[in-house]
Amino acid sequence: MTDATAPMKVIFVGGAPRSGTGVTHALLCTAPATNEYHHAISFVRPIFESYVVGMAQWDSHTPTFFQIPEHLRRHVNKLAQESMGLVWRALKRPKVLCVKDPLLTVNFTAVKAVLDWPCQFVTVLRHPHDVIRSQQEVYTRSGMVMDAVQVYRLARDYMLSYTHIDDPSMEGSVFHFRYEDLGQDWLTDQLRAFTGMGGIDPARIWNNGGHQPSEREKADPFYSPKYHGMIDTSHRLDPLAPEFRKIVNDLCGPLMERCGYHPDGRVDRW
């Protein structure tokens, strides 16, 4: 790839925060065709958000600067390609660039609309009880207390993270699966088929699980002892409180039913 000026394609890993995007990204990054695991590309997120905002304000602010929406799209595409090109070069110019940012997930349709590079999207779902409970741990480690208002907001954001799955513009470009099925051979085979990366190997995740986290890493509120280890989807935390479960069930019920997630926290086997 020494003569290449861009990756063959970009794979964006997404899902609600604390849904398993890290381990999913690490799994895909075991393929020889792509880069090593790395931190989220959060600095790129505002570029794609600018397109969403620009289109939302098309009837007021944006026409001052662009004659037609396509001109806005081309402008944002240039900015996105410049930043994504920087990411690609920093990661040693892999044939397939594989990146993640959970908070970008809600704008995956904008990413596909804007970026004039071939793109695929791998989205992980997880029982929302476990997602919110994991987010509660982040709050606790940050010295904050989670209340019903925050649970409502997080559950709403959880649902927004997955609207792209059914968007017609994403047809053929997005693969979604459940965190609870990670490590299953059938799922690994499906990920290989979708991405075209036959070298995806769960046994090699995070360099065979050999990374020893520093004390600084462990002190991060977002740290999990599952990071940099082999795939482990077992429960680490006690269940979400009943009053919080009700809020989550009310907001996330349709997606829970679709994914085999029960209101009492159980998960159907697929």
C-alpha distance (Angstrom), angle and dihedral (degrees) to the residues before:
residue distance angle dihedral
M1 . . .
T2 3.81 . .
D3 3.81 91.6 .
A4 3.81 95.2 43.3
T5 3.78 119.9 110.0
A6 3.81 95.8 -164.9
P7 3.81 139.1 13.6
M8 3.78 120.0 -85.6
K9 3.80 86.6 -116.9
V10 3.79 141.9 -22.8
I11 3.80 124.4 -121.6
F12 3.79 113.5 -157.3
V13 3.80 115.3 -159.3
G14 3.78 114.9 -153.6
G15 3.76 147.7 159.2
A16 3.77 137.6 129.9
P17 3.82 113.9 -49.6
R18 3.84 109.6 -84.4
S19 3.81 92.0 17.9
G20 3.80 95.6 114.1
T21 3.80 103.5 -83.8
G22 3.80 91.2 137.9
V23 3.79 96.7 56.2
T24 3.82 90.6 40.7
H25 3.79 91.2 53.1
A26 3.80 90.7 46.6
L27 3.81 90.7 50.9
L28 3.81 93.7 52.4
C29 3.79 89.8 46.2
T30 3.81 90.6 63.7
A31 3.81 87.8 77.4
P32 3.83 112.9 101.2
A33 3.82 90.6 -136.5
T34 3.79 93.2 66.5
N35 3.79 141.2 52.4
E36 3.79 129.0 -85.3
Y37 3.79 120.4 -91.3
H38 3.79 113.7 -77.8
H39 3.78 141.5 167.3
A40 3.81 124.1 -75.2
I41 3.81 119.3 -72.8
S42 3.80 90.7 -127.9
F43 3.81 92.9 148.2
V44 3.82 89.3 65.9
R45 3.80 94.4 52.2
P46 3.85 97.0 83.3
I47 3.80 90.6 58.0
F48 3.79 92.3 62.3
E49 3.80 90.9 39.2
S50 3.81 88.3 57.2
Y51 3.80 89.3 62.4
V52 3.81 91.3 50.9
V53 3.80 91.5 49.3
G54 3.80 92.5 44.3
M55 3.78 92.5 53.0
A56 3.81 92.2 44.7
Q57 3.81 89.1 54.0
W58 3.80 95.6 43.0
D59 3.79 93.2 116.7
S60 3.79 92.6 53.0
H61 3.81 124.2 16.9
T62 3.79 108.8 10.0
P63 3.85 102.5 62.0
T64 3.79 88.1 66.4
F65 3.80 88.1 73.0
F66 3.83 105.5 27.3
Q67 3.79 129.5 42.5
I68 3.81 95.3 -149.9
P69 3.83 135.2 7.3
E70 3.80 91.2 -105.5
H71 3.80 89.6 64.2
L72 3.80 89.3 55.8
R73 3.79 90.4 48.3
R74 3.81 92.4 51.3
H75 3.80 91.1 48.6
V76 3.80 93.0 51.8
N77 3.81 90.4 43.7
K78 3.81 89.9 58.6
L79 3.79 91.3 50.7
A80 3.80 92.0 45.7
Q81 3.80 94.1 48.5
E82 3.79 90.9 49.9
S83 3.80 92.9 52.7
M84 3.80 95.7 39.5
G85 3.79 88.7 48.4
L86 3.79 88.8 55.0
V87 3.81 89.6 51.5
W88 3.80 90.9 48.9
R89 3.80 93.3 50.6
A90 3.81 92.4 45.6
L91 3.81 88.6 54.2
K92 3.82 92.0 53.5
R93 3.81 98.5 -97.8
P94 3.81 101.3 -76.2
K95 3.78 119.5 -163.2
V96 3.82 88.5 -121.6
L97 3.79 117.6 31.6
C98 3.81 111.1 -146.2
V99 3.81 116.8 -170.4
K100 3.79 139.4 161.7
D101 3.78 141.5 -156.7
P102 3.81 116.8 159.0
L103 3.79 92.5 -158.0
L104 3.81 90.6 56.1
T105 3.81 91.0 60.1
V106 3.79 94.2 86.5
N107 3.81 88.4 61.1
F108 3.81 99.2 44.7
T109 3.80 90.1 119.0
A110 3.80 89.0 57.3
V111 3.81 90.9 48.7
K112 3.79 90.3 54.5
A113 3.81 92.1 45.6
V114 3.79 94.8 48.9
L115 3.79 109.7 34.6
D116 3.80 112.6 79.9
W117 3.80 92.3 -156.6
P118 3.81 123.9 95.3
C119 3.80 106.2 -91.2
Q120 3.78 138.3 -172.1
F121 3.79 127.8 -172.9
V122 3.80 126.1 -147.1
T123 3.80 112.0 -167.9
V124 3.80 125.6 -171.0
L125 3.80 123.2 -155.9
R126 3.80 126.0 -164.1
H127 3.78 133.5 -177.2
P128 3.81 102.8 -78.0
H129 3.81 91.5 -134.1
D130 3.79 88.8 63.2
V131 3.80 93.2 42.5
I132 3.81 92.9 52.8
R133 3.82 91.6 42.3
S134 3.81 90.1 53.2
Q135 3.79 89.9 48.6
Q136 3.80 88.1 50.7
E137 3.80 88.5 57.5
V138 3.81 89.2 54.2
Y139 3.80 88.9 52.5
T140 3.81 90.9 50.2
R141 3.79 93.5 48.0
S142 3.81 87.7 50.1
G143 3.80 91.5 54.1
M144 3.81 95.0 -107.5
V145 3.79 133.5 120.8
M146 3.79 121.0 -131.9
D147 3.79 116.0 -135.0
A148 3.80 135.6 -176.7
V149 3.80 93.3 -89.4
Q150 3.80 91.3 56.6
V151 3.80 92.1 45.4
Y152 3.80 89.4 53.4
R153 3.81 91.1 51.0
L154 3.81 93.3 46.7
A155 3.81 92.4 47.9
R156 3.80 90.3 49.8
D157 3.80 90.3 49.3
Y158 3.81 89.3 48.6
M159 3.79 90.0 59.3
L160 3.80 92.8 45.5
S161 3.81 89.6 54.1
Y162 3.80 90.3 66.3
T163 3.80 104.4 42.2
H164 3.82 90.4 98.7
I165 3.80 91.2 65.9
D166 3.81 91.3 75.9
D167 3.79 97.7 34.5
P168 3.84 109.1 121.1
S169 3.81 90.6 -140.1
M170 3.82 89.5 63.7
E171 3.80 96.1 53.6
G172 3.79 110.5 135.3
S173 3.80 92.7 6.9
V174 3.80 102.6 77.0
F175 3.80 132.0 65.9
H176 3.79 118.3 -171.7
F177 3.77 130.5 -174.0
R178 3.79 142.3 159.4
Y179 3.78 123.1 -89.3
E180 3.79 88.1 -139.2
D181 3.83 89.5 66.3
L182 3.81 95.9 54.1
G183 3.79 111.6 126.1
Q184 3.80 93.8 31.1
D185 3.79 112.0 128.0
W186 3.80 93.0 -134.1
L187 3.80 91.4 56.0
T188 3.79 92.9 47.8
D189 3.80 88.8 51.9
Q190 3.81 90.9 51.0
L191 3.80 91.7 49.8
R192 3.80 90.0 50.6
A193 3.80 91.2 50.0
F194 3.81 95.1 46.7
T195 3.81 96.5 46.2
G196 3.79 96.4 35.7
M197 3.81 88.0 -129.7
G198 3.79 105.2 127.2
G199 3.78 91.2 177.6
I200 3.81 95.9 73.2
D201 3.81 103.0 129.4
P202 3.84 123.7 178.5
A203 3.80 90.0 -160.6
R204 3.80 90.0 64.6
I205 3.80 97.6 48.6
W206 3.81 114.3 140.1
N207 3.82 89.7 -0.1
N208 3.80 92.4 -54.3
G209 3.79 91.9 -46.9
G210 3.78 91.5 -71.2
H211 3.81 99.1 131.6
Q212 3.80 115.2 115.4
P213 3.82 109.3 -152.7
S214 3.77 117.8 -133.7
E215 3.79 123.6 -125.1
R216 3.79 87.8 -106.5
E217 3.80 90.7 56.4
K218 3.80 91.3 47.9
A219 3.81 90.9 51.7
D220 3.81 92.6 58.3
P221 3.84 108.8 107.3
F222 3.81 88.7 -134.8
Y223 3.81 93.4 54.4
S224 3.79 119.4 117.8
P225 3.82 125.7 -170.0
K226 3.80 86.2 -131.5
Y227 3.80 90.7 67.1
H228 3.80 115.2 108.2
G229 3.80 92.4 10.7
M230 3.78 133.4 103.0
I231 3.81 118.8 -73.6
D232 3.81 109.7 -69.9
T233 3.81 119.6 167.9
S234 3.81 96.1 173.0
H235 3.80 119.5 123.4
R236 3.80 113.8 -91.7
L237 3.81 99.9 174.8
D238 3.79 134.2 54.6
P239 3.84 115.2 -99.2
L240 3.78 123.9 -78.5
A241 3.81 112.9 -91.3
P242 3.85 114.6 -92.9
E243 3.82 93.9 -117.8
F244 3.80 90.0 54.3
R245 3.79 92.2 44.8
K246 3.79 90.5 59.4
I247 3.81 91.9 54.5
V248 3.79 91.5 48.6
N249 3.80 93.5 45.9
D250 3.80 91.9 50.8
L251 3.81 93.7 51.0
C252 3.79 101.1 34.4
G253 3.81 100.4 34.7
P254 3.83 98.9 113.0
L255 3.80 94.1 51.6
M256 3.81 91.8 41.5
E257 3.80 91.4 55.3
R258 3.79 91.5 47.5
C259 3.81 92.3 51.7
G260 3.79 98.9 43.3
Y261 3.79 94.2 -106.1
H262 3.81 112.5 146.8
P263 3.83 125.1 -146.7
D264 3.82 89.5 -120.2
G265 3.81 92.3 56.9
R266 3.79 98.9 -98.4
V267 3.81 121.2 134.2
D268 3.81 124.7 -146.8
R269 3.78 116.6 -125.5
W270 3.79 113.7 -114.5
